[in-house]
Amino acid sequence: MLIESTDEPAQLRKNVTSPNGTTAAALESFEASGFKDVVDKAVRASTDRAEELGKTLGKS
Protein backbone atom coordinates (compact mmCIF):
# COMPACT_ATOMS: atom_id res chain seq x y z
CA MET A 1 0.00 0.00 0.00
CA LEU A 2 2.82 2.39 0.90
CA ILE A 3 4.62 1.79 -2.37
CA GLU A 4 1.52 2.14 -4.52
CA SER A 5 -0.03 5.16 -2.80
CA THR A 6 0.79 8.81 -3.30
CA ASP A 7 -0.34 9.52 0.29
CA GLU A 8 2.18 10.16 3.05
CA PRO A 9 2.71 7.26 5.49
CA ALA A 10 1.02 9.20 8.31
CA GLN A 11 -2.08 9.69 6.17
CA LEU A 12 -2.22 6.01 5.25
CA ARG A 13 -2.06 5.12 8.94
CA LYS A 14 -4.89 7.53 9.67
CA ASN A 15 -6.92 6.00 6.85
CA VAL A 16 -6.75 2.52 8.39
CA THR A 17 -6.95 3.43 12.10
CA SER A 18 -10.46 3.29 13.52
CA PRO A 19 -11.14 6.09 15.98
CA ASN A 20 -11.07 4.71 19.52
CA GLY A 21 -10.07 1.29 18.19
CA THR A 22 -7.31 -1.05 19.25
CA THR A 23 -4.69 0.37 16.89
CA ALA A 24 -5.49 3.91 18.03
CA ALA A 25 -5.02 2.80 21.64
CA ALA A 26 -1.66 1.23 20.84
CA LEU A 27 -0.48 4.31 18.94
CA GLU A 28 -1.50 6.56 21.84
CA SER A 29 0.46 4.31 24.20
CA PHE A 30 3.54 4.50 21.97
CA GLU A 31 3.30 8.27 21.84
CA ALA A 32 2.87 8.61 25.59
CA SER A 33 5.91 6.38 26.17
CA GLY A 34 8.20 8.36 23.89
CA PHE A 35 8.47 5.49 21.42
CA LYS A 36 9.34 7.79 18.50
CA ASP A 37 12.38 9.11 20.35
CA VAL A 38 13.51 5.58 21.19
CA VAL A 39 13.22 4.50 17.55
CA ASP A 40 14.97 7.66 16.32
CA LYS A 41 17.89 7.04 18.71
CA ALA A 42 18.12 3.38 17.70
CA VAL A 43 18.18 4.23 13.99
CA ARG A 44 20.84 6.90 14.57
CA ALA A 45 22.98 4.50 16.63
CA SER A 46 22.79 1.77 13.99
CA THR A 47 23.56 4.26 11.20
CA ASP A 48 26.57 5.60 13.09
CA ARG A 49 27.83 2.08 13.72
CA ALA A 50 27.36 1.09 10.09
CA GLU A 51 29.42 4.11 9.05
CA GLU A 52 32.15 3.14 11.54
CA LEU A 53 32.19 -0.43 10.25
CA GLY A 54 32.30 0.81 6.67
CA LYS A 55 35.40 2.87 7.43
CA THR A 56 37.06 -0.08 9.17
CA LEU A 57 36.27 -2.49 6.36
CA GLY A 58 37.36 0.04 3.75
CA LYS A 59 40.89 0.05 5.19
CA SER A 60 41.43 -3.65 4.50
Secondary structure, 3 states (H helix, E strand, C coil): CCCCCCCCHHHHHHHHCCCCCHHHHHHHHHHHCCHHHHHHHHHHHHHHHHHHHHHHHHCC
